[in-house]
């Protein structure tokens, strides 16, 4: 079977057949853990007695995985061996498990692995192995996964609320699942999550206050922008996240400004953005669009890219750099 693409993943998780070793690799450790948990649950039926956690130094014993995989579970059923920190050192043990009598399944989580990794190369060439790449999801793919997770808890979600989640929660699958589980508990089975539910349950303080800081800055309200930015840093905002959030905000404003220049109203221009603008932000963004032109926003975006470089390459205080950036936007808007 070797490399397994996304189209075959669901069928494989339901029935891995005679596969002996599964390798999960890639940058999204949360997605790898989720796939491993699902596969383990499907094979064992949730029986923890059938699951063996293999210590990370078990690679020293090349025959350990094969021996454990060949051992029958105490109460019957197929055993699953979980290797949560697999590296190239597990190559001989994986080879022995592939050649052993079974019937156990070895699931290995390897993190980011180059194509030249010995363990990855070994398993990609093995008929009784499955290698699954776990890369971060984005956009529509991430939205579909979020909706699917909520369906597990019998919870629906309004499209604007889903758009906000995808835009603000990032592409860390583990974090996203935690937040969605919290949202599902808040909303309750059989109900739908609205924008207000997401705002009340999932949104972190620094995310909301950063949005408020940017909206105030684009309107030229210097004092309000400074207060909101200070509150967002007090809530734990990372300076680099702040710059990227500002850049994303300006880029969306620029798209809307271009649409206005082509004849759209401010409301329709904002309505054309994807993902949609969060309902609380619309009034401030409509007002700001009357202050900024597309060319001005393009220049501002370039300045924000330079600001991000400064937070990474200079010895200046990152918080001071970001504060200067936000207040600089506010001063520009105030002059208009």
SVG drawing of the C-alpha trace seen along z (x, -y; Angstrom):
<svg xmlns="http://www.w3.org/2000/svg" viewBox="-31 -65 51 81">
<polyline fill="none" stroke="black" stroke-width="0.4" points="0.0,0.0 2.9,-2.4 1.9,-6.1 -1.7,-6.7 -3.4,-9.8 -6.3,-11.7 -9.0,-10.0 -8.2,-6.6 -7.7,-7.6 -11.3,-7.2 -11.5,-3.7 -8.1,-2.7 -9.0,-3.9 -12.2,-1.9 -10.3,1.2 -6.5,1.3 -6.6,4.9 -3.3,6.8 -1.2,3.6 1.4,4.3 3.0,0.8 1.6,-2.7 3.9,-5.7 2.4,-9.2 4.7,-12.1 4.5,-15.8 4.3,-19.2 0.8,-18.8 1.4,-16.7 -2.2,-17.2 -3.6,-15.7 -1.2,-12.8 -2.3,-12.1 -6.0,-12.4 -5.5,-9.8 -3.6,-7.5 -6.3,-7.7 -9.0,-7.0 -7.2,-4.0 -6.5,-2.7 -10.1,-3.0 -11.4,-1.4 -9.1,1.6 -9.5,2.2 -13.1,1.1 -11.9,-1.3 -10.4,1.6 -7.4,0.0 -6.1,3.5 -5.3,4.0 -3.1,0.8 0.6,0.9 2.5,-2.4 6.1,-1.7 8.8,-3.8 10.9,-6.0 14.1,-4.1 12.6,-0.8 14.5,-1.1 17.4,0.4 15.6,3.8 15.1,4.5 12.8,7.5 10.5,5.8 7.9,4.5 7.7,7.8 7.4,9.8 4.7,7.5 2.8,7.5 2.8,11.3 1.3,11.5 -2.4,12.0 -4.4,9.6 -5.4,10.8 -9.1,10.9 -8.8,11.4 -8.8,8.9 -6.0,7.2 -3.3,5.4 -2.1,1.9 1.4,0.7 1.8,-3.1 5.2,-4.6 4.8,-8.3 8.3,-9.6 9.6,-7.4 12.8,-8.2 15.2,-6.5 16.5,-4.4 13.3,-2.4 14.1,-1.2 15.3,2.3 12.4,2.8 9.9,1.7 11.5,4.1 11.2,6.9 7.5,6.0 6.8,6.1 8.2,9.6 6.8,11.0 3.8,13.2 1.4,10.5 -1.5,9.9 -0.8,6.7 -0.5,3.3 2.3,0.8 1.4,-2.9 4.4,-5.2 4.2,-9.0 7.4,-10.4 6.9,-14.2 8.5,-16.0 10.6,-13.6 12.6,-14.4 12.1,-12.1 15.6,-10.7 14.6,-9.5 15.6,-5.8 12.5,-4.9 10.2,-6.7 12.0,-5.2 11.8,-1.7 8.1,-1.9 7.1,-3.6 8.6,-0.6 6.9,2.0 3.6,3.6 2.4,4.2 3.0,0.6 1.0,-2.6 2.7,-6.0 0.4,-9.0 1.6,-12.6 0.0,-14.9 0.3,-18.5 -1.6,-21.5 -5.0,-22.1 -6.1,-25.5 -9.1,-27.3 -11.9,-25.1 -10.1,-21.9 -9.8,-23.2 -13.4,-24.4 -14.6,-20.9 -12.6,-19.3 -13.9,-21.7 -17.5,-21.0 -16.8,-17.2 -15.4,-17.4 -18.5,-19.3 -20.7,-16.7 -19.1,-14.1 -20.8,-15.9 -24.1,-16.4 -23.6,-20.1 -24.1,-22.2 -22.5,-25.6 -23.6,-28.7 -21.3,-29.5 -20.2,-32.9 -19.2,-31.3 -17.3,-28.6 -15.5,-31.3 -14.5,-33.1 -13.1,-29.9 -11.0,-29.1 -9.7,-32.6 -8.8,-33.0 -7.9,-29.6 -5.1,-28.9 -4.1,-25.5 -3.1,-23.7 -5.4,-20.7 -4.9,-19.9 -5.8,-23.4 -8.7,-23.5 -10.2,-20.3 -9.8,-21.5 -11.7,-24.7 -14.4,-22.8 -14.9,-20.4 -15.4,-23.4 -17.8,-25.0 -19.8,-21.7 -20.1,-21.5 -21.2,-25.1 -23.9,-24.8 -25.1,-21.3 -26.0,-18.3 -28.7,-19.0 -28.0,-22.7 -26.2,-25.0 -23.3,-27.3 -23.8,-31.0 -21.3,-33.8 -22.3,-34.9 -21.6,-31.4 -18.2,-31.3 -17.4,-34.8 -18.5,-33.9 -16.9,-30.5 -13.9,-30.2 -12.5,-33.7 -9.6,-34.6 -9.3,-38.0 -6.1,-39.0 -7.7,-38.1 -10.7,-40.3 -8.7,-43.2 -6.3,-43.1 -9.2,-43.3 -10.5,-46.3 -7.0,-47.9 -6.8,-47.5 -10.3,-48.8 -9.6,-51.8 -6.3,-52.5 -7.8,-52.4 -10.3,-55.0 -7.7,-57.3 -8.8,-56.8 -5.3,-56.8 -6.3,-56.5 -8.7,-53.6 -6.2,-51.7 -3.5,-52.1 -5.8,-50.9 -7.0,-47.8 -3.4,-46.9 -2.2,-47.1 -5.1,-44.9 -4.2,-42.3 -0.6,-42.1 -1.7,-41.8 -3.9,-38.8 -0.8,-37.1 -0.7,-38.3 2.5,-37.4 4.0,-40.4 4.6,-38.4 0.9,-37.3 -0.1,-40.9 1.8,-42.0 0.4,-39.1 -3.1,-39.9 -2.6,-43.6 -1.3,-42.6 -4.3,-40.2 -6.7,-43.0 -5.1,-45.6 -5.1,-43.1 -8.8,-42.5 -9.4,-46.2 -7.4,-46.7 -9.6,-44.1 -12.7,-45.9 -11.3,-49.3 -10.5,-48.0 -14.1,-46.8 -15.4,-50.2 -13.2,-51.9 -14.9,-49.7 -18.3,-51.0 -19.4,-48.9 -20.8,-50.4 -18.8,-49.9 -21.3,-47.4 -21.3,-45.4 -17.5,-45.5 -17.2,-44.1 -19.9,-41.5 -17.8,-40.3 -14.8,-39.3 -14.1,-35.6 -14.1,-34.5 -16.9,-36.9 -16.3,-39.8 -17.3,-39.1 -20.6,-40.9 -19.1,-43.0 -16.4,-44.4 -18.5,-45.5 -19.5,-49.0 -16.0,-50.1 -14.6,-48.6 -17.2,-50.4 -16.3,-53.7 -12.6,-53.0 -13.0,-52.3 -14.1,-55.9 -10.7,-57.0 -8.3,-54.7 -7.7,-54.3 -6.3,-51.1 -2.9,-52.6 -2.6,-53.8 -3.5,-50.4 -0.9,-48.7 1.8,-51.0 0.7,-50.2 0.8,-46.5 4.4,-46.8 5.3,-48.7 3.8,-45.9 5.9,-43.3 9.0,-45.3 7.7,-45.5 7.5,-41.7 11.1,-41.5 12.1,-44.0 10.4,-41.8 12.6,-38.9 15.9,-40.4 16.6,-43.4 17.3,-43.7 14.4,-46.1 11.7,-45.3 9.0,-43.5 6.1,-45.0 7.5,-48.5 7.8,-47.8 4.2,-46.6 2.9,-49.5 4.7,-51.9 3.2,-50.2 -0.4,-50.3 -0.1,-53.9 1.5,-54.9 -1.5,-53.6 -3.8,-55.5 -1.9,-58.8 -2.1,-58.3 -5.8,-57.8 -6.3,-60.7 -4.6,-63.0 -7.3,-62.0"/>
</svg>
